[in-house]
Structure formats: C-alpha cells, structure tokens
Amino acid sequence: MTKQPFDVCLYGHFAVDKIVAFNGESKPAHGGAVYFGGLNLSRQGYRVAVVTRLHKDDFWRLDEIRDAGIEVHVTEGPESAGMENIFLSVDPDKRICKSLGFAGAFTVEELPDLDAKLHLVIPICAGEVDIPTLKVIAERGPVGLDAQGFVRFAEGEDIVFHDWPEKAEGLKYVTYLKADDTEAEVLTGHTDLREAAKALAALGPKEVLLTHKHGVLVYVDGEFYEGAFTPSKVLGRTGRGDTCFTTYCTKRLSMEPGEAVKYAAAVTSLKLEKEGPFNRTLEEVEAKLQG
C-alpha cells in the first residue's frame, strides 16, 4: 500500500524556552514554531511531520509532540535552541527576547525525504535554513516561510533585527510568506502594512500574510483580506504568529483566502486565551466564526 503524504511538514528548531512574567516569576517552557505550529495542526486533524534539531539531552522533550501523533525527524545539534521571553508589563506585546542557544544549521544531507502537500519553513532565528536548503525543500512542493527566521539574529544573548540580504533570491521559492509588522518594516522599510505586503509580493511570494497586535492582513493577487483577533483575554501571547500562519497555510489547501484568513484569526483568538499551543475544539472554532 502506498503511504499517504503528510498534509504538512514543518522545518525549524524546537526551543527550550524560559518565560519571565512581569512580576519576576520565571518558568521553563517548550517553544518554537514547530512546537506551537505542529501541535496546533495536529489538534485540527492534519497529518503532520516535523524536521528539527536539538541537543541529544533534550530529545525527550519531543515526546510531547510525538504523543500528539506527529512524526518527528530530529538531528543532534551542538546545543538546544531557546529564547528567554521577558514580559515587561501586563501588556503581552511588551516583551524582550534573549537568546539561550542555537541548535545549528540544517543541511540538505540531513533532510528526510518526506512527501507532503505543504512545506513550512519556520525557523526561530537566522542561520537555521540557508538558500540551498530552502531550494531543495521548494522542489518538494509549495513552501510557506516565516520571515522571522531570516531577519531575527542572535548577537550574543541579544536578539536584533536586520534585513535579509538574500531575500530577492530566497523569496523566489516561497508561495506563502509570513511576517509581523516589525519584520515587514525591516524587510521593506514600510510601516504601512498594505504597502509592505505589496513590496514583499513583488519579490515572488504568491501570498503575503502580515500579523499585528489586532489581527492579520493577507495580500493575494492584488486583493487584501483581513481577520481580527478577538480573544476574551490574553494569556498565551507566545506562539500567536505560529498559530496564525500554520492555520492559514493549511486551510488554503481547502479554502479561498478570505475564508482561510477568518478561520486562522478565529483559531488564533482561541489560542490567545490559554497558555501553550492551540488546544480547543473545532466546534469552538466554528462558534467563534459565527461570532
């Protein structure tokens, strides 16, 4: 019997994070887009594979996503990736991120040969995925790419943003591009999200998704579509963009852009109400959509 393809394969570092609340309390946490995005999609019923790097002493941490039915392909890294997320007030968007480690660059040789309808390249920081590796992934099927992993650099413990020098080459291989408002400005110089979306689309991506505090904007074939984040409370800021982007891309397998962006916004709104990855029912998503 021929093995069915995965719906989606996620590429990026699994993170061993530290969360510091505004009152000074700290706690360890798992993170990274492969974690937040992988569990999000698995809980929505998709068949998911993850390709990641991690220090061998932390391999046990992957059990959480394996237990959710996700197929994991891991390569040993020199250390585990991680971020310290320091929240400065009750406003979840006021935070400082510091680097706790880098698990090393992916190589073409270590990529497993996985058949998937969609390939999401979602690194934590620059340096995880280079152009040759991205090109090989793009030869396997449509690629979604999170700009975070190409403009966010670890300089010592500090996290800084720089333009992606190879963006004109790299974005040629991208179908779905995600950036938040800060990353979009770094890449284009535009603070206006619609102008930034147009500039990014001109570099090659067929669809551009830009997240911000209040929601998400999508630009496809000269048209804009929007979805608002409407959580009743915000307890789970970390992973917001990962949840929105992975949901939008997979929903585009079956929905038009306008429907997909509304669905992604609904899922993200529910995720924001609880710490950790999306863990609500699809019935709750439908109820949110009905508003």
C-alpha positions in Angstrom: 0.0 0.0 0.0 1.3 3.4 -1.0 2.0 5.6 2.1 -0.2 8.7 2.1 1.5 12.0 2.0 1.6 14.3 5.1 -0.6 17.3 4.9 2.2 19.4 6.1 5.9 19.2 7.1 7.4 21.8 9.4 11.1 22.7 9.5 12.7 24.6 12.3 14.4 24.4 15.7 12.4 23.1 18.7 13.1 25.5 21.6 13.8 25.1 25.2 12.5 28.4 26.4 12.2 30.4 29.6 9.2 32.7 30.4 9.7 35.6 32.8 6.5 37.2 33.9 6.3 41.0 34.6 6.2 40.2 38.3 9.6 38.5 38.0 8.3 34.9 38.2 10.0 32.6 35.7 9.3 29.1 34.4 10.6 26.8 31.7 8.6 26.2 28.6 8.8 24.5 25.2 8.6 26.7 22.2 9.5 27.3 18.6 7.1 27.3 15.6 7.5 23.6 15.0 6.1 23.1 18.6 3.3 25.7 18.5 2.5 25.1 14.8 2.9 21.3 14.9 0.5 20.8 17.9 -1.9 23.3 16.5 -2.2 21.5 13.2 -2.3 18.0 14.8 -5.2 19.1 17.0 -7.0 20.4 14.0 -6.8 16.9 12.5 -3.9 17.3 10.0 -1.2 14.7 9.4 2.0 16.4 10.5 5.7 15.8 10.3 8.4 17.9 12.0 12.1 18.2 11.0 14.1 19.7 13.8 17.5 19.9 15.6 18.1 19.6 19.3 20.8 18.7 21.8 20.6 15.0 22.5 20.0 15.6 26.2 16.7 17.3 25.2 15.4 14.7 22.8 12.9 13.5 25.4 11.2 16.9 25.1 10.0 15.8 21.7 7.7 13.2 23.3 5.0 15.8 23.8 4.6 16.3 20.0 5.1 12.6 19.2 2.3 11.8 21.6 0.1 14.0 19.6 0.6 11.8 16.5 3.3 13.9 14.9 6.1 12.2 13.1 9.4 13.6 14.3 12.8 13.6 12.5 15.5 15.1 14.7 19.2 15.7 14.2 21.5 16.2 17.1 22.7 19.8 17.5 25.6 21.3 19.5 23.1 22.8 21.9 19.4 23.3 22.1 17.8 26.5 20.8 15.9 28.6 23.2 14.5 32.0 24.0 14.0 33.9 27.2 10.8 35.8 26.9 10.7 38.6 29.4 7.3 40.3 29.7 7.6 44.0 30.9 4.0 44.6 31.9 0.5 43.1 31.7 0.6 44.1 28.0 1.7 40.8 26.3 3.2 42.7 23.4 5.7 44.5 25.7 8.4 41.9 25.9 12.2 41.4 25.5 13.5 38.2 23.9 17.0 36.9 24.6 18.8 34.0 23.0 19.5 30.9 25.1 21.1 28.8 22.4 21.3 27.8 18.8 21.0 24.2 17.6 22.9 24.7 14.3 22.1 25.0 10.7 20.0 22.4 8.8 21.9 20.7 5.9 20.5 19.3 2.7 22.0 15.9 3.6 20.0 15.6 6.8 16.6 16.5 5.3 14.4 13.3 5.3 12.6 12.5 2.1 9.1 13.4 3.1 6.1 13.6 0.8 3.8 16.5 2.0 1.2 18.7 0.4 2.8 21.7 2.0 6.2 22.5 3.5 6.5 25.2 6.1 10.0 26.6 6.8 9.6 28.3 10.2 12.9 28.9 11.9 13.3 30.8 15.2 16.4 32.8 14.2 18.5 33.5 11.2 21.1 30.8 10.3 18.9 27.8 10.6 18.0 27.5 6.9 20.2 28.7 4.0 19.2 29.2 0.4 20.5 25.8 -0.9 18.4 24.0 1.8 15.4 26.2 1.0 15.7 25.4 -2.7 15.7 21.7 -2.1 12.6 22.0 0.2 10.8 24.0 -2.5 11.5 21.3 -5.1 9.2 19.0 -2.9 6.1 21.2 -3.0 4.7 24.6 -2.1 6.6 26.4 0.6 5.4 28.6 3.4 8.2 30.7 5.0 8.2 32.7 8.2 10.4 35.8 7.8 11.2 35.7 11.5 13.8 33.1 10.8 15.6 35.2 8.3 15.6 38.7 9.9 15.9 37.9 13.6 19.6 37.4 14.6 21.1 36.3 17.9 24.1 38.5 18.7 25.3 37.0 21.9 22.3 37.0 24.2 20.7 39.9 22.4 18.1 39.4 19.7 18.3 42.0 16.9 16.6 42.5 13.5 18.4 43.0 10.2 17.2 42.9 6.6 17.6 39.5 4.9 20.5 40.1 2.4 19.3 37.2 0.2 15.6 38.0 0.2 15.4 38.6 -3.6 16.8 35.1 -4.1 15.1 33.3 -1.2 11.6 34.6 -1.7 11.5 33.3 -5.3 10.9 29.8 -3.8 8.1 30.9 -1.5 4.3 30.5 -2.0 3.2 31.8 1.4 5.2 34.4 3.3 4.5 35.4 6.9 5.9 38.4 8.7 4.8 40.5 11.7 4.6 44.3 11.5 8.1 44.7 12.8 9.6 42.2 10.4 7.7 43.6 7.5 9.2 47.1 8.2 12.7 45.6 8.4 12.3 43.9 5.0 10.6 46.7 3.1 11.1 50.0 5.0 7.3 50.4 5.1 5.3 51.0 8.3 2.1 50.8 6.4 1.2 47.1 6.2 -0.6 47.3 2.9 2.4 48.9 1.2 4.7 46.4 2.9 2.6 43.5 1.6 2.7 44.8 -1.9 6.5 45.2 -1.7 7.0 41.7 -0.4 4.7 40.2 -3.0 6.8 41.9 -5.7 9.7 39.8 -4.7 8.0 36.5 -5.6 5.6 35.1 -2.9 2.2 34.4 -4.2 0.5 35.2 -0.9 1.7 37.5 1.9 0.4 37.2 5.5 1.2 40.0 7.9 0.3 39.7 11.6 -0.1 42.5 14.1 -1.5 43.1 17.6 -5.0 43.3 16.4 -5.2 40.7 13.7 -3.9 39.6 10.3 -3.7 41.0 6.8 -3.4 38.8 3.7 -2.5 40.0 0.2 -3.3 37.7 -2.7 -3.5 38.6 -6.4 -3.8 42.3 -5.8 -6.6 41.8 -3.2 -6.5 42.3 0.6 -8.2 40.1 3.2 -8.3 40.6 6.9 -9.1 38.8 10.1 -9.3 40.3 13.6 -8.0 38.7 16.8 -10.9 38.8 19.3 -9.8 36.9 22.4 -11.8 37.3 25.6 -8.5 37.6 27.5 -4.8 37.2 26.5 -2.9 34.5 28.5 -1.0 32.9 25.6 0.8 35.6 23.6 3.8 33.3 22.7 3.1 31.3 19.6 0.5 33.8 18.2 2.1 34.2 14.8 3.0 30.5 14.5 -0.6 29.5 15.1 -2.0 32.0 12.7 0.4 31.2 9.9 0.3 27.5 10.1 -3.5 27.5 10.2 -3.8 29.9 7.2 -1.5 27.9 5.0 -3.2 24.5 5.7 -6.6 26.0 5.3 -5.6 27.3 1.9 -5.5 23.6 0.9 -9.3 23.7 1.0 -10.4 27.3 1.4 -10.3 30.6 -0.5 -8.0 33.3 1.0 -10.9 35.3 2.6 -12.2 32.2 4.3 -8.8 31.0 5.4 -7.8 34.3 7.0 -11.0 34.4 9.0 -10.5 30.8 10.1 -6.9 31.5 11.1 -7.9 34.6 13.1 -10.6 32.5 14.9 -8.1 29.8 15.8 -5.5 32.3 16.9 -8.0 34.2 19.1 -8.9 31.0 21.0 -5.2 30.1 21.3 -4.5 33.5 22.9 -7.0 32.8 25.7 -4.8 30.0 27.1 -1.1 29.4 27.6 0.6 27.0 25.3 -0.3 25.7 21.8 -3.8 25.8 20.5 -5.9 23.2 22.4 -9.6 24.0 21.7 -12.2 22.1 19.8 -13.1 22.6 16.2 -16.7 23.3 17.4 -15.3 26.2 19.4 -13.6 27.5 16.3 -16.9 27.3 14.4 -18.7 29.1 17.2 -16.1 31.8 17.1 -16.5 32.2 13.4 -20.3 32.6 13.8 -19.4 35.3 16.3 
